[in-house]
């Protein structure tokens, strides 16, 4: 016969095991429940705050694995790294977040002609100001533009800078290029000129597929495991590939 004491001991033992299992589900994830994330960027980040945007998907993805955070969108259309450096105090630091994500570069060159050296200086200043305020940073590489998969000195700098500062880097460019090439390999009818239909409809901004790629990169940088990423992606809508004939008509 099991005594009440043994029964109670077994109960608390099971509770402890369950709690350990649940907490272990996101033990290595860097962001914690109750923290605030400010998403700093240009129009890609501004639009990322929409219902299917990448910022929203990051927050909902964390919620899927039991982590609830506060989302603050600090994306502004047309912004360069110079603009972001000028507003980091007001739009990020004053909000007192635990985390800041930084996505810039698309407007630096060639649209606004910022020299790479200035971009480097601006990015360094933004990150160091955030860190000095106790804010942790995830930095993103610049996404693929148009139908080109050309690498840029800017992205090489982002990767090396992240290593130097020991901050997580969400390599959006590499993941987006990989995704686009895999899709095209499996679907030869999708000509190279159809790349915008797959992720970047106007050559710069993201469609739902592009937003999912960025969100996945950021969640990976936050420390989600492959299993957790798979669980998150199951909660996202499935996006069908564009029709090959429609892709040809866009040439």
C-alpha positions in Angstrom: 0.0 0.0 0.0 1.3 3.5 -0.9 1.4 5.8 2.1 0.1 9.4 1.7 3.7 10.6 2.2 5.1 8.5 -0.6 2.1 9.5 -2.8 2.9 13.2 -2.1 6.6 12.7 -2.7 5.9 11.1 -6.0 3.5 14.0 -7.0 6.2 16.6 -6.2 8.8 14.6 -8.1 6.6 14.5 -11.2 5.9 18.2 -10.9 9.7 18.9 -10.7 10.3 16.7 -13.8 7.5 18.4 -15.7 8.8 21.9 -14.8 12.3 21.0 -15.8 11.1 19.7 -19.1 9.0 22.8 -19.8 11.8 25.2 -18.9 14.2 23.1 -20.9 12.1 23.7 -24.0 13.6 27.2 -24.2 16.5 27.0 -21.8 19.1 28.1 -24.5 16.9 30.8 -26.1 18.5 34.2 -25.4 15.3 36.2 -25.1 13.0 35.7 -22.1 9.4 36.2 -21.4 8.5 39.7 -20.3 11.3 41.3 -22.2 10.9 44.1 -24.8 12.3 44.0 -28.3 12.8 47.1 -30.4 13.1 46.5 -34.1 15.3 49.2 -35.6 15.4 49.6 -39.4 14.1 51.1 -42.6 10.9 50.3 -44.6 11.7 46.6 -44.6 11.4 46.7 -40.8 8.5 49.2 -40.8 6.5 46.8 -43.0 7.8 43.9 -40.9 5.4 45.1 -38.2 2.4 44.1 -40.3 0.2 41.1 -39.8 2.5 38.9 -42.0 5.6 40.9 -41.4 8.9 39.5 -40.1 8.9 41.4 -36.8 5.4 40.1 -36.0 6.4 36.6 -37.0 9.4 36.7 -34.6 7.2 37.7 -31.7 4.5 35.1 -32.6 7.2 32.5 -33.1 8.6 33.1 -29.6 5.0 32.8 -28.2 4.7 29.4 -30.0 7.4 28.1 -27.8 6.1 29.8 -24.6 8.1 33.1 -24.6 5.9 36.2 -24.6 7.7 39.5 -25.4 6.7 43.1 -26.1 7.2 44.3 -29.7 8.2 47.9 -30.6 8.6 48.7 -34.3 11.2 51.4 -35.0 11.4 51.0 -38.8 11.2 54.1 -41.0 10.9 54.2 -44.8 13.9 55.5 -46.6 16.2 55.5 -43.6 20.0 55.0 -44.0 22.3 53.9 -41.2 23.0 57.7 -40.8 19.3 58.3 -40.0 19.1 55.4 -37.6 22.2 56.6 -35.8 20.5 60.0 -35.3 17.4 58.5 -33.8 18.7 55.5 -31.8 18.5 57.5 -28.5 14.9 58.5 -29.0 13.5 55.5 -30.8 15.4 52.7 -29.0 17.2 53.6 -25.9 14.4 55.7 -24.4 12.1 52.7 -24.8 14.3 50.7 -22.4 14.2 47.4 -24.2 16.1 44.2 -23.4 16.9 43.7 -27.1 17.3 45.6 -30.3 17.4 44.1 -33.8 19.3 46.2 -36.4 18.5 45.8 -40.1 19.9 48.5 -42.4 22.1 48.9 -45.5 19.5 48.7 -48.2 19.2 52.5 -48.4 22.9 53.2 -47.8 24.2 52.2 -51.2 23.6 52.9 -54.0 20.3 54.8 -53.4 21.7 57.4 -51.1 25.4 57.0 -51.8 26.7 56.6 -48.3 30.4 55.5 -48.4 30.9 52.1 -46.9 33.2 53.7 -44.3 30.4 55.9 -43.1 28.0 52.9 -42.9 30.5 51.1 -40.8 30.9 54.1 -38.5 27.1 54.5 -38.1 26.5 50.9 -37.4 29.3 50.8 -34.8 27.9 53.8 -33.1 24.3 52.5 -33.1 25.4 49.1 -31.5 27.8 50.6 -29.0 25.2 53.2 -27.8 22.7 50.4 -27.4 25.1 48.2 -25.5 26.2 51.1 -23.3 22.5 51.4 -22.3 22.4 47.7 -21.4 20.5 46.7 -24.5 21.5 43.4 -26.2 21.7 43.4 -30.0 21.0 41.1 -32.9 22.3 42.4 -36.2 21.0 41.4 -39.6 22.7 41.2 -43.0 21.1 43.1 -45.8 18.6 40.9 -47.8 19.0 39.9 -51.4 18.0 42.8 -53.8 16.0 42.1 -57.0 17.1 39.1 -58.9 20.7 39.4 -58.1 22.6 37.2 -55.6 25.7 39.4 -55.6 27.4 39.5 -52.2 28.4 42.9 -50.9 31.2 44.3 -48.8 28.5 45.7 -46.5 27.4 42.2 -45.6 30.9 41.0 -45.1 31.4 43.8 -42.7 28.2 42.9 -40.8 29.4 39.4 -40.3 32.9 40.4 -39.1 31.5 43.1 -36.9 29.1 40.7 -35.2 32.1 38.4 -34.4 34.1 41.3 -33.1 31.3 42.5 -30.8 30.3 38.9 -29.9 26.7 39.6 -30.9 24.3 37.2 -32.7 24.1 37.7 -36.5 21.0 36.8 -38.5 22.5 36.1 -41.9 19.4 37.0 -43.9 21.3 37.4 -47.2 22.8 33.9 -47.0 19.5 32.2 -46.0 17.5 34.1 -48.6 20.0 33.2 -51.4 19.9 29.6 -50.3 16.1 29.5 -50.3 15.8 31.1 -53.7 18.4 28.8 -55.3 16.7 25.7 -53.9 13.3 26.8 -55.1 14.6 27.5 -58.6 16.5 24.2 -58.7 13.3 22.3 -57.9 11.2 24.5 -60.2 13.3 25.2 -63.4 10.3 27.0 -65.0 10.8 29.8 -62.6 13.2 32.0 -64.5 15.8 34.1 -62.9 13.7 37.2 -63.5 11.0 35.7 -61.3 13.0 36.1 -58.1 10.9 39.1 -57.0 7.8 36.9 -57.2 9.4 34.5 -54.8 10.4 36.9 -52.0 10.9 40.5 -53.0 8.1 41.7 -55.3 9.5 45.2 -56.0 13.2 44.3 -55.7 13.5 45.6 -52.2 10.6 44.9 -49.9 9.4 41.5 -48.6 6.4 39.5 -49.6 5.1 36.9 -47.0 7.8 34.4 -48.1 10.6 36.9 -47.7 9.2 37.9 -44.3 9.2 34.3 -43.2 12.9 33.9 -44.2 13.9 37.0 -42.2 11.9 35.9 -39.2 13.4 32.4 -39.3 16.9 33.9 -39.3 16.2 36.2 -36.4 14.7 33.3 -34.3 17.7 31.2 -35.1 19.9 34.0 -33.9 17.9 34.2 -30.7 18.9 30.6 -30.1 15.9 28.5 -31.2 16.8 24.9 -32.0 16.0 23.3 -35.3 13.1 21.5 -33.6 11.7 24.7 -32.2 12.1 26.4 -35.6 10.1 23.6 -37.2 7.4 24.0 -34.6 7.2 27.7 -35.3 7.1 27.3 -39.0 4.1 24.8 -38.6 2.2 27.8 -37.2 2.9 30.0 -40.2 0.7 29.9 -43.4 2.0 27.8 -46.2 2.9 30.0 -49.2 2.4 28.4 -52.6 5.0 29.0 -55.3 4.1 31.5 -58.0 2.7 30.2 -61.2 5.5 29.6 -63.8 3.4 31.2 -66.6 2.7 34.2 -64.4 6.5 34.4 -63.7 7.2 34.5 -67.5 4.7 37.3 -68.0 6.6 39.4 -65.6 9.8 39.4 -67.7 
